[in-house]
């Protein structure tokens, strides 16, 4: 199966199911996540595991929370999240942060990465533009956690040399 065929299959599954926060319960129990002081998260699209409550929970606990912001056709940058007032509609209709630019990549303990599909070997299928794969190359020391709903787990995600694997997947 090609990546495009798998994306079509997952889009059909997403129409039958609504994302829930169940994966967040498992994420909250992950030892690497629990110890992290600086976390890269995401602002969820309608078909992704919702993260707004988690963003606010972590910020309230003093964790440095970072969100991606698309800057052009190939790259994204990180901005510090300080609350819902820091968000504005950005590229692709995603709520993006307008907080302080964050470039101290060596301090990022954990990256929680959404995807259209994952397999249990840590392979991730994104939306096809490569933003995360390009960015994750800049933070090789960061522990990468893929997150999705159970119906987004597949036997095998087609992968290529440039695709970045997750260290674990929660669903």
Backbone torsions as a table, in degrees:
resi	resn	phi	psi	omega
1	UNK	NA	137.6	178.5
2	UNK	-83.0	166.4	177.1
3	UNK	-61.0	-41.8	-179.0
4	UNK	-64.6	-40.6	177.7
5	UNK	-63.7	-41.0	178.5
6	UNK	-65.6	-39.3	176.6
7	UNK	-59.5	-43.2	179.0
8	UNK	-62.9	-41.2	178.9
9	UNK	-63.0	-43.6	-179.3
10	UNK	-68.7	-39.4	176.3
11	UNK	-58.3	-40.6	178.2
12	UNK	-64.7	-42.3	177.7
13	UNK	-63.4	-39.5	-178.8
14	UNK	-63.0	-29.0	178.1
15	UNK	-70.4	-24.2	-178.7
16	UNK	-89.4	-18.2	-174.2
17	UNK	-129.9	154.5	175.9
18	UNK	-112.4	131.1	178.9
19	UNK	-59.7	143.6	176.7
20	UNK	-123.9	175.4	179.3
21	UNK	-91.4	11.6	-177.3
22	UNK	-57.1	-40.3	-179.8
23	UNK	-63.5	-27.4	179.4
24	UNK	-66.6	-31.5	176.8
25	UNK	-61.9	-42.9	178.4
26	UNK	-70.6	-36.0	177.6
27	UNK	-62.0	-43.3	-179.1
28	UNK	-63.4	-17.9	179.3
29	UNK	-95.9	-6.7	-179.2
30	UNK	-70.2	125.7	-174.8
31	UNK	-61.5	-38.1	178.9
32	UNK	-66.5	-39.7	178.9
33	UNK	-65.9	-43.7	-178.3
34	UNK	-60.7	-34.4	-177.0
35	UNK	-88.1	-10.9	-173.0
36	UNK	-69.0	138.5	176.0
37	UNK	-104.1	-23.5	177.4
38	UNK	-131.9	120.8	-173.7
39	UNK	-127.8	129.9	170.1
40	UNK	-88.8	120.9	177.8
41	UNK	-120.4	-159.0	179.1
42	UNK	-150.8	156.1	173.0
43	UNK	-95.6	118.8	-167.0
44	UNK	-71.9	140.7	166.4
45	UNK	-81.8	166.2	-176.3
46	UNK	-57.4	-26.8	-178.3
47	UNK	-98.5	12.9	179.6
48	UNK	-111.6	159.6	176.3
49	UNK	-57.0	123.0	-176.6
50	UNK	-67.0	137.1	-174.3
51	UNK	-121.6	-3.8	-172.3
52	UNK	-57.1	-45.8	179.9
53	UNK	-63.1	-39.3	178.6
54	UNK	-66.1	-41.2	177.6
55	UNK	-55.8	-48.4	-177.8
56	UNK	-69.9	-37.4	178.2
57	UNK	-61.1	-48.0	-178.6
58	UNK	-65.8	-43.2	178.6
59	UNK	-60.2	-41.2	178.6
60	UNK	-63.7	-24.9	179.0
61	UNK	-89.8	2.1	178.9
62	UNK	86.1	9.2	176.0
63	UNK	-75.8	139.1	173.9
64	UNK	-78.8	117.0	-178.0
65	UNK	-109.1	129.1	-179.4
66	UNK	-116.1	142.8	176.4
67	UNK	-126.6	146.7	177.4
68	UNK	-77.4	150.8	175.1
69	UNK	-134.6	123.4	179.5
70	UNK	-71.8	129.8	-178.5
71	UNK	-109.6	-22.3	176.5
72	UNK	-163.5	-164.0	-175.6
73	UNK	-70.2	-12.3	-176.4
74	UNK	-128.1	-19.1	-170.4
75	UNK	-126.2	156.2	172.2
76	UNK	-130.9	158.2	176.1
77	UNK	-123.4	170.6	178.9
78	UNK	-109.4	140.8	175.5
79	UNK	-127.7	145.4	178.8
80	UNK	-77.2	134.9	179.5
81	UNK	-91.6	128.3	179.7
82	UNK	-119.7	0.5	-178.7
83	UNK	145.0	170.5	-176.8
84	UNK	-60.6	-25.5	178.0
85	UNK	-66.5	-15.4	178.9
86	UNK	-83.4	-2.1	-173.8
87	UNK	-102.6	143.6	172.9
88	UNK	-144.4	155.8	179.8
89	UNK	-67.7	126.3	-178.1
90	UNK	-120.4	-148.7	-177.6
91	UNK	-57.7	140.3	175.9
92	UNK	60.7	19.7	179.2
93	UNK	76.5	11.8	-179.6
94	UNK	-82.9	137.9	173.7
95	UNK	-71.8	120.6	-175.7
96	UNK	-118.7	151.3	-178.7
97	UNK	-79.0	149.4	172.9
98	UNK	-117.9	14.0	179.7
99	UNK	-70.2	-167.7	-176.0
100	UNK	-63.7	134.5	175.1
101	UNK	-60.4	137.2	-178.6
102	UNK	-121.2	121.0	-177.5
103	UNK	-126.3	2.1	-179.4
104	UNK	-84.1	68.3	-170.8
105	UNK	-61.3	-28.0	-179.0
106	UNK	-65.7	-17.8	-178.4
107	UNK	-90.6	-2.7	-178.6
108	UNK	-77.7	114.7	-177.5
109	UNK	-80.7	-43.6	-174.0
110	UNK	-138.7	139.7	170.5
111	UNK	-116.9	123.2	175.6
112	UNK	-100.9	116.0	-167.7
113	UNK	-117.3	124.1	175.7
114	UNK	-78.1	165.3	175.7
115	UNK	-162.4	163.1	175.9
116	UNK	-75.5	-33.6	178.6
117	UNK	-156.4	155.1	175.9
118	UNK	-138.4	156.3	165.6
119	UNK	-114.0	170.5	-174.3
120	UNK	-78.3	-0.1	173.5
121	UNK	-91.1	0.1	177.5
122	UNK	94.2	3.4	176.9
123	UNK	-75.0	142.5	-174.1
124	UNK	-124.5	137.8	171.5
125	UNK	-107.7	115.1	177.1
126	UNK	-91.2	-162.7	-178.1
127	UNK	-86.3	-4.6	171.7
128	UNK	106.8	0.2	-179.8
129	UNK	-98.5	-14.4	174.2
130	UNK	79.9	10.6	-178.5
131	UNK	-56.9	-50.6	-177.5
132	UNK	-66.2	-43.8	-179.5
133	UNK	-59.3	-42.5	178.3
134	UNK	-65.8	-43.1	-177.4
135	UNK	-70.2	-42.7	-176.9
136	UNK	-61.8	-22.9	173.7
137	UNK	-63.0	-26.3	-179.1
138	UNK	-78.5	-13.6	-177.5
139	UNK	-130.0	58.6	-175.5
140	UNK	-63.1	-24.6	-178.9
141	UNK	-78.3	-14.3	-176.1
142	UNK	-77.0	136.4	176.3
143	UNK	-74.6	125.2	-173.1
144	UNK	-107.5	121.8	-179.9
145	UNK	-115.3	115.4	173.2
146	UNK	-80.0	143.7	-178.7
147	UNK	-135.8	137.0	-179.1
148	UNK	-162.4	178.7	173.6
149	UNK	-88.6	156.8	-176.0
150	UNK	-55.1	-35.6	-178.3
151	UNK	-73.8	-3.9	177.0
152	UNK	-97.0	2.6	173.9
153	UNK	-87.6	128.3	-180.0
154	UNK	-126.4	165.9	-178.1
155	UNK	-63.6	-44.1	-178.8
156	UNK	-150.5	127.1	172.5
157	UNK	-93.4	126.6	175.8
158	UNK	-59.8	132.5	-178.9
159	UNK	-130.4	153.3	179.2
160	UNK	-124.6	170.4	-175.5
161	UNK	-57.5	-34.3	-176.8
162	UNK	-81.9	-9.5	-179.4
163	UNK	-74.5	136.0	-180.0
164	UNK	-96.0	127.2	179.0
165	UNK	-82.1	151.8	174.2
166	UNK	-87.1	151.7	175.9
167	UNK	-76.9	-30.0	172.7
168	UNK	-156.6	164.8	178.8
169	UNK	-129.8	131.3	173.9
170	UNK	-113.8	142.7	-177.6
171	UNK	-152.5	NA	NA
